Amino acid sequence: MKASRRVVVTGIGLVTPFGLGTETFWSALTAGKGAVGRVDLLNGSGDGEQLAARVPEFRARDHVSNRRLLRIMCRTDHFGLVAAQMAIEEAGEAEPEPGRKGAFIGTSKEMGPIEPLFDAARPSRDETGEMTSRGLGSDGFGEIPPLTLVEGLPNGCLFASSVIHSIKGANTNFLGSGEAGLVAIGGAYRAVQRGDADWALAGGHDSGVDRWSYANFHRLQMLSQRRDDPERAVRPFDRTRDGFAVSEGACMVVLEELERARTRGANIYAEILGYGATCDAAGQVSPREDGEALAAAITGSLREADLGPGGVDYVNAYASATPVGDRTELRALELVFGGASRRPLVSGIKGALGHMLAASGAVEFAATALALHHQTVPPTLNLTEPDADCHFDCVPATARSADAAAALTVSRGIGGQNASMALSRAGN
């Protein structure tokens, strides 16, 4: 068996509703700023504007020179490509040969933009207004652009990143929901740890700021209805929480073997100590009420990290702000940390950014690494009346300085997936 190698974070690239770049993200997050606003996602066909957080003033061609690839990628892929470019530039020049480089990317992307399908459906209707297969064949197909399938490939960002950055080693595209970005980083961590790669690009990209995503989450009753107060609508761990706001963006990180990073003098944000993943194996949409499966994922990451519950200084929680999601996450945290000699600080950042879906796990991983790097815990926005089940200091409203040596980040997904990763301060 190969000896286990130590793995560190040497580059972070972020595309979020705060803007582009690590400094922009961290300064806005720790200043307590919020990016959720009102957006017309239904093209005037709904009952007014909806809650959403959008990436501002974004042009991929300003950051990615390969225009040919950009033309066959959709907006969410562009987020991922720009985040990858920024992460690799941050990590520095000394990359290994292409066969020793890996790529692990998470997304919920199942198809490209839905507009071409609407364009094809309109001329495919019969005199009663019903869409027919005959009408689609005779009139609708011609409305579908030739590259629709290519643009909609779930692994589009993985493909394009591999081409642009000559990544020819271990790689996986993870298709999921809120957990996908962190699961992708977990895959990269294992590849570098085992020696399958010396360097890995990993993270997640997604966009829920469209009518299709909005309609899906609206029907699942996961969205906040506080459209009259968008900046204070998403309320993680608050007694009055009623759901999240759709959001978009990407986060990519560069992971490397520790000694390699030290030798080349790389900036090291944090070291990964352990990773755990489980499944609720219960409801497809609602998580287990007892929180036991999520607690097992957290415990798994702590076991690998050789950390006891009392050794964790900070937990970056999933904190979706849905009633059942936060309730069950708090139960899981209580199962793990309830008997600890001291409880960690806990915070969630979706009150500031909305739910970035498959990108959220990667963005929250980055926030955890940055919290260790800067010794500052980001706040939980809009938490004014803590839930009765919340027995943790959730850092309401204002960021806090902290002597943090070790931290956890937690992600969850529709279908019951749970993931947890333990990190330590660089050089700890």
C-alpha positions as CSV (number, residue, x, y, z in Angstrom):
1,M,0.0,0.0,0.0
2,K,1.2,3.5,-0.9
3,A,2.2,5.7,2.0
4,S,-0.5,8.4,2.7
5,R,0.7,11.9,1.6
6,R,-0.2,15.2,3.1
7,V,-2.3,17.5,0.9
8,V,-2.5,21.3,1.0
9,V,-4.5,24.1,-0.7
10,T,-2.3,26.4,-2.8
11,G,-4.7,28.2,-5.0
12,I,-8.3,29.5,-4.7
13,G,-10.4,30.9,-7.6
14,L,-13.9,32.3,-6.8
15,V,-16.7,33.6,-9.0
16,T,-19.6,34.7,-6.7
17,P,-22.3,37.2,-6.5
18,F,-19.8,39.4,-4.6
19,G,-17.7,39.5,-7.8
20,L,-14.5,37.8,-8.9
21,G,-11.5,36.8,-6.9
22,T,-10.5,35.7,-3.4
23,E,-9.9,39.1,-2.0
24,T,-13.2,40.5,-3.2
25,F,-15.0,37.4,-1.8
26,W,-13.4,37.5,1.6
27,S,-13.6,41.2,2.2
28,A,-17.3,41.3,1.4
29,L,-18.1,38.1,3.4
30,T,-16.3,39.3,6.5
31,A,-17.7,42.8,6.2
32,G,-21.2,41.3,6.5
33,K,-22.4,42.3,3.1
34,G,-25.3,40.5,1.4
35,A,-25.7,39.8,-2.3
36,V,-29.4,38.6,-2.4
37,G,-31.7,40.8,-4.3
38,R,-34.8,40.7,-6.6
39,V,-34.6,39.4,-10.2
40,D,-37.3,38.7,-12.8
41,L,-36.6,35.1,-13.5
42,L,-39.9,34.4,-15.2
43,N,-39.7,37.0,-18.0
44,G,-42.7,38.9,-16.7
45,S,-44.9,35.9,-16.7
46,G,-44.9,35.4,-12.9
47,D,-46.1,37.4,-9.9
48,G,-43.3,40.0,-9.9
49,E,-39.6,39.5,-9.2
50,Q,-38.0,36.6,-7.4
51,L,-35.2,36.3,-4.8
52,A,-31.8,35.6,-6.3
53,A,-28.1,36.4,-6.1
54,R,-26.4,37.0,-9.5
55,V,-22.8,37.2,-10.5
56,P,-22.3,40.8,-11.5
57,E,-20.7,42.1,-14.7
58,F,-19.3,38.7,-15.8
59,R,-17.4,38.2,-19.1
60,A,-15.5,34.9,-19.4
61,R,-13.5,36.2,-22.4
62,D,-11.8,38.7,-20.2
63,H,-10.1,35.8,-18.3
64,V,-10.0,32.8,-20.7
65,S,-8.3,33.2,-24.0
66,N,-9.6,30.1,-25.8
67,R,-12.6,31.7,-27.5
68,R,-13.4,28.6,-29.5
69,L,-14.1,26.6,-26.3
70,L,-16.0,29.4,-24.7
71,R,-18.4,29.4,-27.7
72,I,-19.5,25.9,-27.0
73,M,-19.8,26.2,-23.2
74,C,-22.8,27.6,-21.3
75,R,-22.8,30.3,-18.6
76,T,-22.2,27.9,-15.7
77,D,-19.2,26.3,-17.5
78,H,-17.8,29.8,-18.0
79,F,-18.0,30.4,-14.2
80,G,-16.0,27.2,-13.7
81,L,-13.4,28.0,-16.3
82,V,-12.8,31.5,-14.9
83,A,-12.5,30.2,-11.3
84,A,-10.1,27.5,-12.6
85,Q,-7.9,30.1,-14.3
86,M,-7.8,32.2,-11.2
87,A,-7.0,29.3,-8.9
88,I,-4.1,28.1,-11.1
89,E,-2.7,31.6,-11.4
90,E,-2.8,31.9,-7.6
91,A,-1.1,28.5,-7.1
92,G,1.9,29.6,-9.3
93,E,3.8,28.2,-12.2
94,A,5.5,25.0,-11.1
95,E,2.9,22.5,-12.4
96,P,3.9,18.8,-12.9
97,E,3.8,17.0,-16.2
98,P,0.3,16.7,-17.7
99,G,-0.1,13.0,-16.7
100,R,0.5,13.9,-13.0
101,K,-2.2,16.6,-13.0
102,G,-5.8,15.7,-12.0
103,A,-9.2,17.4,-12.3
104,F,-12.3,16.8,-10.2
105,I,-15.3,19.0,-10.8
106,G,-18.8,19.0,-9.4
107,T,-22.0,20.4,-11.0
108,S,-25.7,19.9,-11.2
109,K,-25.8,20.7,-14.9
110,E,-27.9,18.2,-16.8
111,M,-28.4,20.2,-19.9
112,G,-27.6,23.5,-21.5
113,P,-29.9,26.6,-21.5
114,I,-33.6,25.7,-21.7
115,E,-34.5,28.5,-24.1
116,P,-33.8,26.4,-27.3
117,L,-36.3,23.8,-26.1
118,F,-38.9,26.5,-25.7
119,D,-38.1,27.7,-29.2
120,A,-38.5,24.2,-30.5
121,A,-41.8,23.6,-28.6
122,R,-43.6,26.7,-29.9
123,P,-43.9,25.7,-33.6
124,S,-44.5,22.0,-32.6
125,R,-48.0,22.7,-31.2
126,D,-51.1,21.6,-33.0
127,E,-54.3,23.6,-33.3
128,T,-55.3,22.9,-29.7
129,G,-52.0,24.2,-28.4
130,E,-50.6,20.7,-27.6
131,M,-47.0,19.9,-28.5
132,T,-46.9,16.8,-30.8
133,S,-44.1,14.6,-31.9
134,R,-45.1,15.1,-35.6
135,G,-44.9,18.9,-35.1
136,L,-41.5,18.6,-33.4
137,G,-40.2,16.5,-36.2
138,S,-41.5,18.7,-39.0
139,D,-41.2,22.2,-37.5
140,G,-39.5,22.2,-34.1
141,F,-36.2,20.4,-34.7
142,G,-35.0,23.2,-37.0
143,E,-35.2,25.7,-34.1
144,I,-32.6,23.7,-32.0
145,P,-29.1,25.1,-32.6
146,P,-26.5,22.4,-33.8
147,L,-24.3,22.7,-30.7
148,T,-27.1,22.4,-28.2
149,L,-26.0,18.9,-27.1
150,V,-22.4,19.9,-26.8
151,E,-23.2,23.0,-24.8
152,G,-25.3,20.9,-22.4
153,L,-22.7,18.2,-21.6
154,P,-22.5,17.8,-17.8
155,N,-18.7,17.4,-18.1
156,G,-18.2,20.5,-20.3
157,C,-16.2,22.4,-17.7
158,L,-14.0,19.4,-16.9
159,F,-13.4,18.9,-20.6
160,A,-12.5,22.5,-21.3
161,S,-10.4,22.9,-18.2
162,S,-8.4,19.8,-19.1
163,V,-7.8,21.1,-22.6
164,I,-6.8,24.6,-21.6
165,H,-4.5,23.5,-18.7
166,S,-3.2,20.3,-20.2
167,I,-4.6,18.1,-17.4
168,K,-4.2,14.4,-18.5
169,G,-4.2,12.5,-15.3
170,A,-6.9,11.3,-12.8
171,N,-10.2,13.0,-13.4
172,T,-13.9,12.7,-12.5
173,N,-17.0,14.8,-13.1
174,F,-19.4,14.7,-10.2
175,L,-23.1,15.3,-11.0
176,G,-25.1,16.1,-7.9
177,S,-26.6,19.0,-5.9
178,G,-25.4,20.9,-2.9
179,E,-22.7,18.4,-2.0
180,A,-21.1,18.0,-5.4
181,G,-18.4,20.7,-5.1
182,L,-17.1,19.3,-1.8
183,V,-17.3,15.7,-3.0
184,A,-15.2,16.8,-6.0
185,I,-12.6,18.3,-3.7
186,G,-12.8,15.0,-1.7
187,G,-12.0,13.1,-4.8
188,A,-9.0,15.3,-5.6
189,Y,-7.8,15.0,-2.0
190,R,-7.8,11.2,-2.3
191,A,-6.0,11.3,-5.6
192,V,-3.1,13.4,-4.3
193,Q,-3.1,11.6,-1.0
194,R,-2.7,8.2,-2.7
195,G,-0.1,9.4,-5.1
196,D,-2.4,9.1,-8.2
197,A,-1.7,12.8,-8.9
198,D,0.8,15.4,-7.6
199,W,-1.5,18.4,-8.4
200,A,-5.2,18.6,-8.8
201,L,-7.8,21.2,-9.8
202,A,-11.1,20.7,-8.0
203,G,-14.3,22.4,-7.2
204,G,-17.8,23.1,-8.4
205,H,-19.8,25.4,-10.6
206,D,-23.5,26.0,-11.0
207,S,-26.3,28.5,-11.6
208,G,-29.8,28.4,-10.3
209,V,-30.7,31.9,-11.5
210,D,-33.1,30.9,-14.2
211,R,-36.8,30.1,-14.5
212,W,-36.2,26.3,-14.7
213,S,-34.2,26.1,-11.5
214,Y,-36.5,28.6,-9.7
215,A,-39.6,26.7,-10.7
216,N,-38.1,23.4,-9.4
217,F,-37.1,24.7,-6.0
218,H,-40.3,26.7,-5.7
219,R,-42.4,23.6,-6.2
220,L,-40.3,21.8,-3.6
221,Q,-41.1,24.6,-1.2
222,M,-37.4,25.3,-0.4
223,L,-37.3,29.0,-1.3
224,S,-37.8,32.0,1.0
225,Q,-40.9,34.0,0.3
226,R,-39.6,37.2,1.8
227,R,-39.4,39.1,-1.5
228,D,-40.1,42.4,0.2
229,D,-36.9,42.2,2.2
230,P,-34.3,40.4,0.0
231,E,-31.2,41.3,2.0
232,R,-32.7,39.8,5.1
233,A,-34.7,37.0,3.5
234,V,-32.3,34.0,4.0
235,R,-32.0,33.3,7.7
236,P,-29.8,30.3,8.6
237,F,-30.5,28.8,12.0
238,D,-33.1,31.5,12.8
239,R,-36.4,30.6,14.3
240,T,-38.2,32.5,11.5
241,R,-36.3,31.0,8.5
242,D,-38.4,29.9,5.5
243,G,-35.9,28.8,2.8
244,F,-33.0,30.0,0.6
245,A,-32.6,32.2,-2.5
246,V,-31.2,30.7,-5.7
247,S,-27.7,31.8,-6.6
248,E,-24.8,31.1,-9.0
249,G,-21.1,31.0,-9.3
250,A,-18.0,28.7,-9.0
251,C,-15.1,27.9,-6.9
252,M,-12.0,26.0,-7.9
253,V,-9.0,25.2,-5.8
254,V,-5.6,23.7,-6.5
255,L,-4.5,20.9,-4.2
256,E,-0.9,19.7,-4.0
257,E,1.3,17.3,-2.0
258,L,2.7,19.2,0.9
259,E,6.5,18.7,0.4
260,R,6.2,19.6,-3.3
261,A,4.4,22.8,-2.4
262,R,7.0,23.7,0.3
263,T,9.9,23.0,-2.1
264,R,8.6,25.5,-4.6
265,G,7.7,28.1,-2.0
266,A,4.0,28.1,-2.7
267,N,1.5,30.0,-0.6
268,I,-0.4,27.5,1.5
269,Y,-3.9,28.4,2.7
270,A,-4.6,25.3,4.7
271,E,-4.0,21.5,5.0
272,I,-6.7,18.9,4.5
273,L,-6.7,16.4,7.3
274,G,-9.7,14.2,6.7
275,Y,-12.8,13.5,4.6
276,G,-16.0,11.7,5.3
277,A,-19.1,11.0,3.2
278,T,-22.3,9.1,3.9
279,C,-25.9,8.8,2.7
280,D,-29.1,9.2,4.6
281,A,-30.7,6.3,2.6
282,A,-34.1,7.8,3.5
283,G,-36.2,10.4,1.8
284,Q,-35.2,11.7,-1.6
285,V,-35.8,15.3,-0.8
286,S,-36.1,15.6,3.0
287,P,-33.1,14.6,5.1
288,R,-33.2,12.2,8.0
289,E,-34.7,13.8,11.1
290,D,-32.3,12.3,13.5
291,G,-29.2,13.7,11.8
292,E,-27.3,10.5,12.3
293,A,-26.0,10.0,8.8
294,L,-24.6,13.5,8.6
295,A,-23.1,13.1,12.1
296,A,-21.4,9.9,10.8
297,A,-19.9,11.9,7.9
298,I,-18.5,14.5,10.3
299,T,-17.2,11.8,12.6
300,G,-15.5,10.1,9.7
301,S,-13.6,13.2,8.7
302,L,-12.6,13.7,12.3
303,R,-11.4,10.1,12.7
304,E,-9.1,10.4,9.6
305,A,-7.9,13.8,10.9
306,D,-7.1,12.2,14.3
307,L,-9.1,15.0,15.9
308,G,-11.5,14.8,18.7
309,P,-14.7,16.9,18.8
310,G,-13.0,19.2,21.3
311,G,-10.2,19.9,18.9
312,V,-12.4,21.6,16.3
313,D,-12.4,25.4,16.5
314,Y,-14.9,26.3,13.7
315,V,-17.5,24.6,11.6
316,N,-18.7,26.1,8.3
317,A,-22.2,24.7,8.3
318,Y,-24.3,23.9,5.2
319,A,-27.0,26.0,6.8
320,S,-29.5,26.0,3.9
321,A,-32.0,28.1,5.9
322,T,-34.8,25.6,5.2
323,P,-36.8,24.6,8.3
324,V,-36.0,20.9,8.1
325,G,-32.5,21.3,6.7
326,D,-31.2,23.5,9.6
327,R,-33.1,21.5,12.2
328,T,-31.5,18.2,11.2
329,E,-28.1,19.7,10.7
330,L,-28.2,21.1,14.3
331,R,-29.1,17.7,15.5
332,A,-26.1,16.2,13.7
333,L,-23.8,18.8,15.2
334,E,-25.2,18.2,18.6
335,L,-24.6,14.4,18.2
336,V,-20.9,15.1,17.4
337,F,-20.1,18.1,19.6
338,G,-22.7,17.9,22.4
339,G,-20.3,16.1,24.8
340,A,-17.2,18.0,23.8
341,S,-15.1,19.9,26.4
342,R,-15.7,23.0,24.3
343,R,-18.0,23.7,21.4
344,P,-16.7,25.1,18.1
345,L,-17.9,28.3,16.6
346,V,-20.5,27.6,13.8
347,S,-21.5,29.9,10.9
348,G,-23.2,29.6,7.5
349,I,-22.8,31.9,4.6
350,K,-25.9,31.3,2.5
351,G,-27.6,34.3,4.2
352,A,-25.0,36.4,2.3
353,L,-24.7,34.6,-1.0
354,G,-27.9,32.6,-1.4
355,H,-27.6,28.9,-2.4
356,M,-25.0,28.3,-5.1
357,L,-26.2,24.7,-5.5
358,A,-23.4,22.4,-6.7
359,A,-20.9,25.3,-6.3
360,S,-21.8,25.8,-2.6
361,G,-19.7,23.0,-1.2
362,A,-16.6,24.3,-2.9
363,V,-17.3,27.9,-2.0
364,E,-17.8,27.0,1.6
365,F,-14.6,24.9,1.6
366,A,-12.8,28.0,0.4
367,A,-14.4,30.1,3.1
368,T,-13.2,27.5,5.7
369,A,-9.6,27.6,4.3
370,L,-9.7,31.4,4.3
371,A,-11.0,31.5,7.9
372,L,-8.0,29.4,9.0
373,H,-5.6,31.5,6.9
374,H,-6.9,34.8,8.2
375,Q,-7.9,33.6,11.7
376,T,-11.3,35.1,11.2
377,V,-14.7,33.4,11.3
378,P,-17.3,34.8,8.8
379,P,-20.7,35.7,10.2
380,T,-24.1,34.2,9.8
381,L,-26.2,37.0,8.4
382,N,-29.8,37.6,9.4
383,L,-29.7,35.5,12.5
384,T,-31.6,37.4,15.2
385,E,-33.7,34.8,16.8
386,P,-31.8,31.5,17.1
387,D,-33.7,28.3,16.7
388,A,-34.6,26.6,20.0
389,D,-32.5,23.6,18.9
390,C,-29.4,25.8,18.3
391,H,-26.9,25.4,21.2
392,F,-23.9,26.8,19.4
393,D,-22.4,30.3,19.0
394,C,-23.3,30.9,15.3
395,V,-21.4,34.2,15.0
396,P,-24.4,36.4,14.2
397,A,-24.1,39.5,12.0
398,T,-20.4,40.3,12.6
399,A,-17.2,38.4,11.7
400,R,-15.0,37.4,14.6
401,S,-11.3,37.0,15.2
402,A,-10.5,33.5,16.4
403,D,-7.4,31.4,17.3
404,A,-8.5,28.6,15.0
405,A,-6.1,25.6,14.4
406,A,-8.7,23.2,12.9
407,A,-12.0,23.6,11.2
408,L,-14.7,21.6,9.4
409,T,-16.9,22.3,6.4
410,V,-20.1,20.4,5.9
411,S,-22.2,19.8,2.7
412,R,-25.4,18.1,1.9
413,G,-27.4,17.2,-1.2
414,I,-30.8,16.2,-2.4
415,G,-30.9,12.5,-2.3
416,G,-29.4,12.3,1.2
417,Q,-25.7,12.8,0.3
418,N,-23.5,14.1,3.2
419,A,-19.9,15.2,3.1
420,S,-17.5,16.7,5.6
421,M,-13.9,17.8,5.4
422,A,-11.5,18.6,8.2
423,L,-8.8,21.2,7.6
424,S,-6.0,22.7,9.7
425,R,-4.2,26.0,9.6
426,A,-1.1,25.9,7.4
427,G,2.0,24.9,9.3
428,N,0.0,23.9,12.4
